[in-house]
Amino acid sequence: MKLYALPKSLNSRKLLALIHHLDLPVEIVAMSVEEVQSDGFAAINPNRLAPALVDGDLTLWESNAIGVHLARGSTMLPNDARAQADALRWLLWEGIHYNKALGTIFFEAVVRPQLGWGATNQPLVDDALQQVEKYLAVLDAHLGDRPFVLGDRLSFVDFAMASAEPYRDRIAIDFDRFAHVQRHYDYIATLPAWQRALGNAPVAVAA
Ligand SMILES: N[C@@H](CCC(=O)N[C@@H](CS)C(=O)NCC(=O)O)C(=O)O
């Protein structure tokens, strides 16, 4: 299996963390933005976006679909139908609403200046900030009485939800106002697989 990834991007990171957490035999192909936009890569993902997975004759794009494929049968995805529907609910919400808004802010505030891709699109950022406030309140209330998004157990959904965790301090959102999201992000940041996905040495955990 091969995962084509932009290692520093939000949507690739959730999968790198999952692969490290489950120690899956997946070859990670680290790509540049130019490679992702190339005609060659369009044969794998016609959207010219990363990540994409090639597993034998199955080619998958959309990070959360890839995550479900990789996590199936493991502790990182529930087995029963109702719990899987709940996982799907949150994975769709994450992609369509929550991290769509966070990702826009991240792209404009962090990626665009880094790549030298012109000036920040401030109206877009202002709109995304408004959206993200609404969705952060939803996630914060949900995490108020459960440690993980799906309840008592860590799952791939937590990795998806925490995609923006490393950039908390670099985007114009006061996460301290969302104490349960902060606590969830803090926990995810302690996981060795998460740190490895970030390219960091594992965080020392007290015995
Ligand atoms: N909904 C897609 C989004 C993929 C996406 O937007 N990927 C970005 C990085 S997070 C990308 O490849 N950007 C490269 C480009 O825009 O040229 C997913 O979840 O996989």
The ligand as an SDF file (V2000), in Angstrom:
LIG
                    3D

 20 19  0  0  0  0  0  0  0  0999 V2000
  -11.2860   16.8770    1.0890 N   0  0  0  0  0  0  0  0  0  0  0  0
   -9.9360   16.5110    0.7290 C   0  0  0  0  0  0  0  0  0  0  0  0
   -9.0890   17.7640    0.7890 C   0  0  0  0  0  0  0  0  0  0  0  0
   -7.6880   17.5190    0.2560 C   0  0  0  0  0  0  0  0  0  0  0  0
   -6.8890   18.8170    0.2140 C   0  0  0  0  0  0  0  0  0  0  0  0
   -7.4410   19.9320    0.2240 O   0  0  0  0  0  0  0  0  0  0  0  0
   -5.5680   18.6770    0.1700 N   0  0  0  0  0  0  0  0  0  0  0  0
   -4.6860   19.8230    0.1700 C   0  0  0  0  0  0  0  0  0  0  0  0
   -3.7600   19.7680    1.3580 C   0  0  0  0  0  0  0  0  0  0  0  0
   -4.6670   19.6910    2.9000 S   0  0  0  0  0  0  0  0  0  0  0  0
   -3.8260   19.8050   -1.0890 C   0  0  0  0  0  0  0  0  0  0  0  0
   -3.5060   18.7610   -1.6090 O   0  0  0  0  0  0  0  0  0  0  0  0
   -3.4050   20.9690   -1.5710 N   0  0  0  0  0  0  0  0  0  0  0  0
   -2.5140   21.0850   -2.6940 C   0  0  0  0  0  0  0  0  0  0  0  0
   -2.9520   22.1260   -3.6490 C   0  0  0  0  0  0  0  0  0  0  0  0
   -3.9890   22.7750   -3.4060 O   0  0  0  0  0  0  0  0  0  0  0  0
   -2.2690   22.3060   -4.6550 O   0  0  0  0  0  0  0  0  0  0  0  0
   -9.4160   15.4310    1.6940 C   0  0  0  0  0  0  0  0  0  0  0  0
   -9.8870   15.3700    2.8330 O   0  0  0  0  0  0  0  0  0  0  0  0
   -8.5640   14.6310    1.3070 O   0  0  0  0  0  0  0  0  0  0  0  0
  1  2  1  0
  2  3  1  0
  2 18  1  0
  3  4  1  0
  4  5  1  0
  5  6  2  0
  5  7  1  0
  7  8  1  0
  8  9  1  0
  8 11  1  0
  9 10  1  0
 11 12  2  0
 11 13  1  0
 13 14  1  0
 14 15  1  0
 15 16  2  0
 15 17  1  0
 18 19  2  0
 18 20  1  0
M  END
$$$$
